Amino acid sequence: MERLAARGTRFSQFSAMSVCSPTRVSLMTGQNPARHRTTNWINPDANNRGPQGPPEWNWRGLRRGDVTLASVLRAAGYRTIHVGKGHFGPRDSEGADPRNLGFDINVGGASIGQPGSYYARDGFGTVGRAKAGGKKAAGATHAVPHLEAYHGGELFLTEALPLEAQRHVGDAVRDGQPFFLHFAHYAVHAPSQADPRFGAHYERSGKPPAAQAFASLVEGMDKSLGDLLSHLETLGVAEDTLVLFLGDNGSDAPLGGPHEVACAAPLRGKKGSHYEGGTRAPFIAAWAKPNPANRWQSRSPIAAGAMQQQLANITDLFPTILAAAALEPPAGHMIDGRPLQPLLARPDGTREALPWIVHFPHAPHRSDYFTVYRDGDWKLVYHYFPGMQSGGARYQLFNLASDPFEAKDRADQEVERVRSLVSNMTAMLDRLGAQYPVEADGRTPRRPLTPPVDAAR
């Protein structure tokens, strides 16, 4: 990661969703989840909208014929390669196989969000351990497909997937075809199984075993990124290859509680929460081998070793990649993101700041039934069913410029600002066609309430 960052630009405020599937569908479509309506992670086997989640949310995810980044690039002549986690649709749906979504090649992608096992000796989950009653362990239902050649061996999943990615990229280059590689590691998702190559590095860290295993997963993923960069250089295509590195939600390191400053320190919260630690993700953009004279790099220059502090988000990647490839988005396909090229060209580059929404009308998770509305430095969190997760408050308000770690809720002191932000948030949700949690009758949308003039709570 440091090698890639030295060649390009890091973003300190890049927002994904608080859980994975909504982020992944947004990457493929350029749309906010409030628009495409896959607003929760996709349970492979059962509709997980939650007790009062919207009945018509898009549990089925992406479908054959949907406009996706892969389908647009394939139509332009790119070989489209998916390696690793898919999680675009439930089991037996069209979205469960990335080949239905515009990818020519799929290795490892299915309906699952986590592997049954990281170990080849377990068949990456195909070997289910017997449980009481004769049922198989969950690992057997979360087997990573297409890796049979490695079964029974000693490779770790984070070793096998890079080998497959390198093989297919090499084939495309040798065939003289441009390629789009969507390489989505299952790491660092649970289960917390230590990568045997790196586990010893953390034995004296003083951290619990699960956290040590998590750290080894990070190191394995990091090594694979370096190996891929080296592979591109060996193939002679590094100057022509744009690399985007990101996560699909906030950190889920097994440290601390869901709303504490712990696993994502100094940010508050973790994956699934409404705090910045739940939604802010790493993001680095770089040319694999910088050369300003390269024709592709001259179209989309990227400052080397730079830090960009302006807000960007997952919906920006669809138009950014198309712009880098000199392609236009399909007519009639609504895109919520904007190209990042103005922010990549120079660290002080600017673009108009627009509001941003993270909409999670579901439960149960580490935070339930909430919408985050970001407007400049102000962050409003709206809780549709106030409870323990919000300290009983319907509204939380933070100024991320003066309080980046969300230690001081200013909703009671900024009632008029809360009123304005709630109004603007609701208008944006309606423009996106968002679905809301429902009342106890299971049908009536529970729309946001504007606070009275005398109090925000």
NORLINNOR-V459345 format. One record per pair of residues at least 4 apart in sequence whose C-alpha atoms are under 8 Angstrom apart, sorted by the first residue. I is the first residue (numbers start at 1). J is the second residue. If there is no record, write none. Layout:
i:I j:J
i:I j:J
This chain:
i:1 j:5
i:1 j:222
i:1 j:225
i:1 j:226
i:2 j:6
i:3 j:7
i:3 j:226
i:4 j:8
i:4 j:284
i:4 j:285
i:4 j:286
i:4 j:288
i:5 j:9
i:5 j:10
i:5 j:284
i:5 j:285
i:5 j:286
i:5 j:304
i:5 j:305
i:5 j:306
i:6 j:304
i:6 j:305
i:6 j:306
i:7 j:286
i:7 j:287
i:7 j:288
i:7 j:289
i:7 j:290
i:7 j:303
i:7 j:304
i:7 j:305
i:8 j:284
i:8 j:285
i:8 j:286
i:8 j:287
i:8 j:302
i:8 j:303
i:8 j:304
i:8 j:305
i:8 j:306
i:9 j:284
i:9 j:285
i:9 j:286
i:9 j:302
i:9 j:303
i:9 j:304
i:9 j:305
i:9 j:306
i:9 j:307
i:9 j:308
i:9 j:344
i:9 j:347
i:10 j:282
i:10 j:283
i:10 j:284
i:10 j:285
i:10 j:305
i:10 j:306
i:10 j:307
i:10 j:308
i:11 j:282
i:11 j:283
i:11 j:284
i:11 j:307
i:11 j:308
i:11 j:309
i:11 j:310
i:11 j:311
i:11 j:312
i:12 j:282
i:12 j:283
i:12 j:307
i:12 j:308
i:12 j:309
i:12 j:310
i:12 j:311
i:13 j:280
i:13 j:281
i:13 j:308
i:13 j:309
i:13 j:310
i:13 j:311
i:13 j:312
i:14 j:280
i:14 j:281
i:14 j:282
i:14 j:283
i:14 j:311
i:14 j:312
i:14 j:313
i:14 j:314
i:15 j:279
i:15 j:280
i:15 j:281
i:15 j:311
i:15 j:312
i:15 j:313
i:15 j:314
i:16 j:23
i:16 j:247
i:16 j:248
i:16 j:249
i:16 j:250
i:16 j:279
i:16 j:280
i:16 j:281
i:16 j:313
i:16 j:314
i:17 j:22
i:17 j:23
i:17 j:248
i:17 j:249
i:17 j:250
i:17 j:278
i:17 j:279
i:17 j:280
i:17 j:358
i:18 j:249
i:18 j:250
i:18 j:271
i:18 j:272
i:18 j:273
i:18 j:274
i:18 j:278
i:18 j:279
i:18 j:358
i:19 j:23
i:19 j:40
i:19 j:41
i:19 j:248
i:19 j:249
i:19 j:250
i:19 j:271
i:19 j:272
i:19 j:279
i:20 j:24
i:20 j:40
i:20 j:41
i:20 j:248
i:20 j:249
i:21 j:25
i:21 j:38
i:21 j:39
i:21 j:40
i:21 j:41
i:21 j:42
i:21 j:87
i:21 j:88
i:22 j:26
i:22 j:33
i:22 j:38
i:22 j:39
i:22 j:40
i:22 j:41
i:23 j:27
i:23 j:33
i:23 j:248
i:23 j:249
i:23 j:314
i:24 j:28
i:24 j:87
i:24 j:88
i:24 j:248
i:25 j:29
i:25 j:31
i:25 j:33
i:25 j:36
i:25 j:38
i:25 j:61
i:25 j:62
i:25 j:88
i:26 j:30
i:26 j:31
i:26 j:32
i:26 j:33
i:26 j:36
i:26 j:314
i:26 j:315
i:27 j:31
i:27 j:69
i:27 j:314
i:27 j:315
i:27 j:317
i:27 j:318
i:28 j:68
i:28 j:69
i:28 j:70
i:28 j:318
i:29 j:67
i:29 j:68
i:29 j:69
i:29 j:315
i:29 j:318
i:29 j:335
i:30 j:314
i:30 j:315
i:30 j:316
i:30 j:317
i:30 j:318
i:30 j:319
i:30 j:334
i:30 j:335
i:30 j:336
i:30 j:337
i:31 j:35
i:31 j:36
i:31 j:315
i:31 j:334
i:31 j:335
i:31 j:336
i:31 j:337
i:32 j:36
i:32 j:315
i:32 j:336
i:32 j:337
i:32 j:357
i:32 j:432
i:33 j:37
i:33 j:38
i:33 j:39
i:33 j:358
i:33 j:359
i:34 j:38
i:34 j:39
i:34 j:358
i:34 j:359
i:34 j:429
i:34 j:432
i:34 j:433
i:34 j:434
i:34 j:435
i:35 j:432
i:35 j:433
i:35 j:434
i:36 j:58
i:37 j:57
i:37 j:58
i:37 j:434
i:37 j:435
i:38 j:42
i:38 j:57
i:38 j:58
i:38 j:59
i:38 j:60
i:38 j:61
i:39 j:57
i:39 j:58
i:39 j:359
i:39 j:360
i:39 j:361
i:39 j:362
i:40 j:48
i:40 j:49
i:40 j:59
i:40 j:360
i:40 j:362
i:42 j:47
i:42 j:48
i:42 j:59
i:42 j:60
i:42 j:61
i:42 j:87
i:42 j:88
i:42 j:89
i:42 j:90
i:43 j:47
i:43 j:48
i:43 j:90
i:43 j:112
i:44 j:89
i:44 j:90
i:44 j:91
i:44 j:111
i:44 j:112
i:45 j:90
i:45 j:91
i:47 j:59
i:48 j:59
i:49 j:53
i:49 j:54
i:49 j:55
i:49 j:57
i:49 j:59
i:49 j:362
i:49 j:363
i:50 j:362
i:50 j:363
i:50 j:364
i:51 j:362
i:51 j:363
i:52 j:362
i:52 j:363
i:52 j:437
i:52 j:438
i:52 j:439
i:52 j:440
i:52 j:442
i:53 j:57
i:53 j:361
i:53 j:362
i:53 j:363
i:53 j:369
i:53 j:436
i:53 j:437
i:53 j:438
i:54 j:361
i:54 j:362
i:54 j:435
i:54 j:436
i:54 j:437
i:54 j:438
i:54 j:445
i:55 j:442
i:55 j:443
i:56 j:435
i:57 j:435
i:59 j:89
i:59 j:90
i:60 j:89
i:60 j:90
i:60 j:93
i:60 j:95
i:61 j:88
i:61 j:89
i:61 j:90
i:61 j:95
i:62 j:66
i:62 j:88
i:62 j:89
i:62 j:94
i:62 j:95
i:62 j:101
i:63 j:89
i:63 j:93
i:63 j:94
i:63 j:95
i:63 j:100
i:63 j:101
i:64 j:94
i:64 j:95
i:64 j:100
i:64 j:101
i:65 j:100
i:65 j:101
i:66 j:101
i:67 j:71
i:67 j:72
i:67 j:330
i:67 j:333
i:68 j:72
i:68 j:101
i:68 j:102
i:69 j:73
i:69 j:102
i:69 j:318
i:70 j:74
i:70 j:80
i:70 j:101
i:70 j:102
i:70 j:103
i:70 j:180
i:71 j:75
i:71 j:101
i:71 j:102
i:71 j:103
i:72 j:76
i:72 j:102
i:72 j:329
i:72 j:330
i:73 j:77
i:73 j:78
i:73 j:79
i:73 j:80
i:73 j:180
i:74 j:78
i:74 j:79
i:74 j:80
i:74 j:102
i:74 j:103
i:74 j:104
i:77 j:177
i:77 j:178
i:78 j:177
i:78 j:178
i:78 j:179
i:78 j:180
i:79 j:103
i:79 j:104
i:79 j:172
i:79 j:177
i:79 j:178
i:79 j:179
i:79 j:180
i:80 j:102
i:80 j:103
i:80 j:104
i:80 j:105
i:80 j:179
i:80 j:180
i:80 j:181
i:80 j:182
i:81 j:103
i:81 j:104
i:81 j:105
i:81 j:106
i:81 j:165
i:81 j:168
i:81 j:169
i:81 j:179
i:81 j:180
i:81 j:181
i:81 j:182
i:81 j:183
i:82 j:98
i:82 j:103
i:82 j:105
i:82 j:106
i:82 j:107
i:82 j:109
i:82 j:181
i:82 j:182
i:82 j:183
i:82 j:184
i:83 j:106
i:83 j:107
i:83 j:108
i:83 j:109
i:83 j:161
i:83 j:164
i:83 j:165
i:83 j:181
i:83 j:182
i:83 j:183
i:83 j:184
i:83 j:185
i:84 j:107
i:84 j:108
i:84 j:109
i:84 j:161
i:84 j:183
i:84 j:184
i:84 j:185
i:84 j:186
i:85 j:108
i:85 j:109
i:85 j:110
i:85 j:112
i:85 j:113
i:85 j:114
i:85 j:184
i:85 j:185
i:85 j:186
i:86 j:96
i:86 j:97
i:86 j:98
i:86 j:108
i:86 j:109
i:86 j:110
i:86 j:111
i:86 j:112
i:86 j:113
i:86 j:184
i:87 j:95
i:87 j:96
i:87 j:109
i:87 j:110
i:87 j:111
i:87 j:112
i:87 j:113
i:88 j:95
i:88 j:96
i:88 j:98
i:88 j:110
i:88 j:111
i:89 j:93
i:89 j:94
i:89 j:95
i:89 j:96
i:89 j:111
i:90 j:95
i:90 j:96
i:90 j:111
i:90 j:112
i:91 j:96
i:91 j:110
i:91 j:111
i:91 j:112
i:92 j:96
i:93 j:97
i:94 j:100
i:95 j:100
i:95 j:101
i:95 j:111
i:96 j:109
i:96 j:110
i:96 j:111
i:97 j:101
i:97 j:106
i:97 j:109
i:97 j:110
i:97 j:111
i:98 j:102
i:98 j:103
i:98 j:105
i:98 j:106
i:98 j:109
i:98 j:110
i:99 j:103
i:99 j:104
i:99 j:105
i:99 j:106
i:107 j:145
i:107 j:146
i:107 j:147
i:107 j:161
i:107 j:164
i:108 j:144
i:108 j:145
i:108 j:146
i:108 j:147
i:108 j:161
i:109 j:144
i:109 j:145
i:110 j:144
i:110 j:145
i:112 j:142
i:113 j:186
i:114 j:142
i:114 j:186
i:114 j:189
i:114 j:190
i:114 j:191
i:115 j:124
i:115 j:125
i:115 j:139
i:115 j:142
i:115 j:143
i:115 j:144
i:115 j:186
i:115 j:190
i:115 j:191
i:116 j:124
i:116 j:125
i:116 j:126
i:116 j:138
i:116 j:139
i:116 j:140
i:116 j:141
i:116 j:142
i:116 j:143
i:116 j:144
i:116 j:191
i:117 j:122
i:117 j:123
i:117 j:124
i:117 j:125
i:117 j:139
i:117 j:143
i:117 j:191
i:117 j:193
i:118 j:122
i:118 j:124
i:118 j:125
i:118 j:156
i:118 j:157
i:118 j:158
i:118 j:193
i:119 j:123
i:119 j:124
i:119 j:125
i:119 j:154
i:119 j:155
i:119 j:156
i:119 j:157
i:120 j:124
i:120 j:150
i:120 j:151
i:120 j:152
i:120 j:153
i:120 j:154
i:120 j:155
i:120 j:156
i:120 j:157
i:121 j:151
i:121 j:152
i:121 j:153
i:121 j:154
i:121 j:155
i:122 j:126
i:122 j:127
i:122 j:151
i:122 j:152
i:123 j:127
i:123 j:143
i:123 j:147
i:123 j:148
i:123 j:150
i:123 j:151
i:123 j:152
i:124 j:143
i:124 j:144
i:124 j:151
i:124 j:157
i:125 j:139
i:125 j:140
i:125 j:141
i:125 j:142
i:125 j:143
i:125 j:144
i:126 j:139
i:126 j:140
i:126 j:141
i:126 j:142
i:126 j:143
i:126 j:144
i:127 j:139
i:127 j:140
i:128 j:136
i:128 j:137
i:128 j:138
i:128 j:139
i:128 j:140
i:129 j:136
i:129 j:137
i:129 j:139
i:129 j:140
i:130 j:134
i:130 j:135
i:130 j:136
i:130 j:137
i:131 j:135
i:131 j:136
i:131 j:137
i:136 j:140
i:137 j:141
i:138 j:142
i:139 j:143
i:147 j:151
i:147 j:160
i:150 j:155
i:150 j:160
i:155 j:159
i:155 j:160
i:156 j:160
i:156 j:195
i:156 j:196
i:157 j:161
i:158 j:162
i:158 j:185
i:158 j:186
i:158 j:187
i:158 j:217
i:158 j:220
i:158 j:221
i:158 j:224
i:159 j:163
i:159 j:220
i:159 j:224
i:160 j:164
i:161 j:165
i:161 j:185
i:162 j:166
i:162 j:224
i:162 j:228
i:163 j:167
i:164 j:168
i:165 j:169
i:165 j:181
i:165 j:183
i:166 j:170
i:166 j:228
i:166 j:231
i:167 j:171
i:168 j:172
i:169 j:173
i:169 j:179
i:169 j:181
i:170 j:174
i:170 j:235
i:171 j:175
i:172 j:176
i:172 j:177
i:172 j:178
i:172 j:179
i:173 j:177
i:173 j:178
i:173 j:179
i:173 j:235
i:173 j:237
i:185 j:221
i:187 j:217
i:187 j:218
i:187 j:221
i:188 j:214
i:188 j:217
i:188 j:218
i:188 j:221
i:189 j:252
i:192 j:210
i:192 j:211
i:192 j:213
i:192 j:214
i:193 j:210
i:193 j:213
i:193 j:214
i:193 j:217
i:194 j:198
i:194 j:199
i:194 j:212
i:194 j:213
i:194 j:214
i:194 j:216
i:194 j:217
i:195 j:199
i:195 j:213
i:195 j:216
i:195 j:217
i:195 j:220
i:196 j:200
i:196 j:216
i:197 j:216
i:197 j:220
i:198 j:202
i:198 j:216
i:198 j:219
i:198 j:220
i:199 j:203
i:199 j:212
i:199 j:213
i:199 j:215
i:199 j:216
i:201 j:216
i:202 j:207
i:202 j:212
i:202 j:215
i:202 j:216
i:203 j:212
i:205 j:212
i:207 j:211
i:207 j:212
i:208 j:212
i:209 j:213
i:210 j:214
i:210 j:254
i:211 j:215
i:211 j:253
i:211 j:254
i:211 j:255
i:212 j:216
i:213 j:217
i:214 j:218
i:214 j:253
i:214 j:254
i:215 j:219
i:216 j:220
i:217 j:221
i:218 j:222
i:219 j:223
i:220 j:224
i:221 j:225
i:222 j:226
i:223 j:227
i:224 j:228
i:225 j:229
i:226 j:230
i:227 j:231
i:228 j:232
i:229 j:233
i:229 j:238
i:229 j:288
i:230 j:234
i:231 j:235
i:232 j:236
i:232 j:237
i:232 j:238
i:232 j:241
i:232 j:288
i:233 j:237
i:233 j:238
i:233 j:288
i:233 j:289
i:237 j:241
i:238 j:287
i:238 j:288
i:238 j:289
i:239 j:287
i:239 j:288
i:239 j:289
i:239 j:290
i:239 j:291
i:239 j:294
i:239 j:297
i:240 j:287
i:240 j:288
i:240 j:289
i:240 j:294
i:240 j:296
i:240 j:297
i:241 j:287
i:241 j:288
i:241 j:289
i:242 j:285
i:242 j:286
i:242 j:287
i:242 j:288
i:243 j:285
i:243 j:286
i:243 j:287
i:243 j:288
i:244 j:283
i:244 j:284
i:244 j:285
i:244 j:286
i:245 j:282
i:245 j:283
i:245 j:284
i:245 j:285
i:246 j:281
i:246 j:282
i:246 j:283
i:246 j:284
i:247 j:281
i:247 j:282
i:247 j:283
i:248 j:281
i:249 j:271
i:249 j:272
i:249 j:278
i:249 j:279
i:249 j:280
i:249 j:281
i:250 j:264
i:250 j:270
i:250 j:271
i:250 j:272
i:250 j:276
i:250 j:277
i:250 j:278
i:250 j:279
i:250 j:280
i:250 j:281
i:251 j:263
i:251 j:264
i:251 j:270
i:251 j:271
i:251 j:277
i:251 j:278
i:251 j:281
i:252 j:263
i:252 j:264
i:252 j:270
i:252 j:271
i:253 j:263
i:253 j:264
i:253 j:270
i:254 j:263
i:255 j:262
i:255 j:263
i:256 j:260
i:256 j:261
i:256 j:262
i:256 j:263
i:257 j:262
i:257 j:269
i:258 j:269
i:258 j:270
i:258 j:271
i:258 j:272
i:258 j:273
i:258 j:366
i:259 j:268
i:259 j:269
i:259 j:270
i:259 j:273
i:259 j:275
i:260 j:268
i:260 j:269
i:260 j:270
i:261 j:265
i:261 j:266
i:261 j:267
i:261 j:268
i:261 j:269
i:262 j:266
i:262 j:267
i:262 j:268
i:262 j:269
i:263 j:269
i:263 j:270
i:264 j:268
i:264 j:269
i:264 j:270
i:264 j:277
i:265 j:277
i:266 j:405
i:267 j:275
i:267 j:276
i:267 j:277
i:267 j:404
i:267 j:405
i:267 j:406
i:268 j:275
i:268 j:276
i:268 j:277
i:268 j:278
i:268 j:405
i:268 j:406
i:269 j:273
i:269 j:274
i:269 j:275
i:269 j:276
i:269 j:277
i:269 j:278
i:270 j:275
i:270 j:276
i:270 j:277
i:270 j:278
i:270 j:279
i:271 j:277
i:271 j:278
i:271 j:279
i:271 j:366
i:272 j:278
i:272 j:279
i:272 j:365
i:272 j:366
i:272 j:367
i:273 j:277
i:273 j:278
i:273 j:279
i:273 j:365
i:273 j:366
i:273 j:367
i:274 j:278
i:274 j:279
i:274 j:367
i:274 j:370
i:274 j:371
i:274 j:372
i:274 j:381
i:275 j:279
i:275 j:406
i:276 j:280
i:276 j:405
i:285 j:302
i:285 j:344
i:286 j:290
i:286 j:302
i:286 j:304
i:287 j:297
i:287 j:302
i:290 j:297
i:291 j:297
i:292 j:297
i:292 j:298
i:292 j:301
i:293 j:297
i:293 j:298
i:294 j:298
i:295 j:299
i:296 j:300
i:296 j:324
i:296 j:325
i:297 j:301
i:297 j:302
i:299 j:324
i:300 j:323
i:300 j:324
i:300 j:341
i:300 j:344
i:300 j:345
i:301 j:341
i:301 j:344
i:301 j:345
i:302 j:341
i:302 j:344
i:302 j:345
i:302 j:346
i:303 j:344
i:303 j:345
i:303 j:346
i:303 j:347
i:306 j:346
i:306 j:347
i:307 j:347
i:308 j:343
i:308 j:344
i:308 j:347
i:308 j:348
i:310 j:343
i:310 j:350
i:311 j:353
i:312 j:316
i:312 j:340
i:313 j:317
i:313 j:337
i:314 j:337
i:315 j:319
i:315 j:335
i:315 j:336
i:315 j:337
i:315 j:338
i:316 j:320
i:316 j:336
i:316 j:337
i:316 j:338
i:316 j:339
i:316 j:340
i:317 j:321
i:317 j:337
i:317 j:338
i:317 j:339
i:317 j:340
i:318 j:322
i:318 j:337
i:318 j:339
i:319 j:323
i:319 j:329
i:319 j:335
i:319 j:337
i:319 j:338
i:319 j:339
i:320 j:324
i:320 j:338
i:320 j:339
i:320 j:340
i:320 j:341
i:321 j:325
i:321 j:339
i:322 j:326
i:322 j:327
i:322 j:328
i:322 j:329
i:323 j:327
i:323 j:328
i:323 j:339
i:329 j:333
i:340 j:344
i:341 j:345
i:342 j:346
i:342 j:349
i:342 j:350
i:342 j:351
i:343 j:347
i:343 j:348
i:343 j:349
i:343 j:350
i:343 j:351
i:344 j:349
i:345 j:349
i:353 j:376
i:354 j:375
i:354 j:376
i:355 j:373
i:355 j:374
i:355 j:375
i:355 j:376
i:356 j:373
i:356 j:374
i:356 j:375
i:357 j:371
i:357 j:372
i:357 j:373
i:357 j:374
i:357 j:425
i:358 j:371
i:358 j:372
i:358 j:373
i:359 j:370
i:359 j:371
i:359 j:372
i:360 j:368
i:360 j:369
i:360 j:370
i:360 j:371
i:361 j:368
i:361 j:369
i:361 j:370
i:361 j:371
i:361 j:435
i:361 j:436
i:361 j:437
i:362 j:368
i:362 j:369
i:362 j:370
i:362 j:437
i:363 j:367
i:363 j:368
i:363 j:369
i:364 j:368
i:366 j:389
i:367 j:389
i:368 j:383
i:368 j:385
i:368 j:389
i:369 j:383
i:369 j:384
i:369 j:385
i:369 j:437
i:370 j:381
i:370 j:382
i:370 j:383
i:370 j:384
i:371 j:381
i:371 j:382
i:371 j:383
i:372 j:379
i:372 j:380
i:372 j:381
i:372 j:382
i:373 j:379
i:373 j:380
i:373 j:381
i:373 j:421
i:373 j:425
i:374 j:378
i:374 j:379
i:374 j:380
i:375 j:379
i:377 j:399
i:377 j:400
i:377 j:401
i:378 j:397
i:378 j:398
i:378 j:399
i:378 j:400
i:379 j:397
i:379 j:398
i:379 j:399
i:379 j:400
i:380 j:395
i:380 j:396
i:380 j:397
i:380 j:398
i:380 j:418
i:380 j:421
i:380 j:422
i:381 j:395
i:381 j:396
i:381 j:397
i:382 j:394
i:382 j:395
i:382 j:396
i:382 j:422
i:382 j:448
i:383 j:390
i:383 j:393
i:383 j:394
i:383 j:395
i:384 j:394
i:384 j:437
i:384 j:446
i:384 j:447
i:384 j:448
i:385 j:394
i:386 j:390
i:386 j:391
i:386 j:392
i:386 j:393
i:386 j:394
i:387 j:391
i:387 j:392
i:387 j:393
i:388 j:392
i:390 j:394
i:390 j:396
i:393 j:457
i:394 j:457
i:395 j:411
i:395 j:418
i:395 j:456
i:395 j:457
i:396 j:409
i:396 j:410
i:396 j:411
i:397 j:409
i:397 j:410
i:397 j:411
i:397 j:418
i:398 j:403
i:398 j:406
i:398 j:408
i:398 j:409
i:398 j:410
i:398 j:411
i:399 j:403
i:399 j:404
i:399 j:406
i:400 j:404
i:400 j:405
i:400 j:406
i:403 j:407
i:403 j:408
i:410 j:414
i:411 j:415
i:411 j:418
i:411 j:456
i:411 j:457
i:412 j:455
i:412 j:456
i:412 j:457
i:414 j:418
i:414 j:456
i:415 j:419
i:415 j:451
i:415 j:453
i:415 j:454
i:415 j:455
i:415 j:456
i:416 j:420
i:416 j:453
i:417 j:421
i:418 j:422
i:418 j:451
i:418 j:456
i:419 j:423
i:419 j:450
i:419 j:451
i:419 j:452
i:419 j:453
i:419 j:456
i:420 j:424
i:421 j:425
i:422 j:426
i:422 j:448
i:422 j:449
i:422 j:450
i:423 j:427
i:423 j:450
i:424 j:428
i:425 j:429
i:426 j:430
i:426 j:448
i:427 j:431
i:428 j:432
i:429 j:433
i:429 j:434
i:430 j:434
i:435 j:445
i:436 j:445
i:436 j:446
i:436 j:447
i:437 j:445
i:437 j:446
i:437 j:447
i:438 j:442
i:438 j:443
i:438 j:444
i:438 j:445
i:438 j:446
i:439 j:443
i:439 j:444
i:439 j:445
i:439 j:446
i:451 j:455
i:451 j:456
i:451 j:457
i:452 j:456
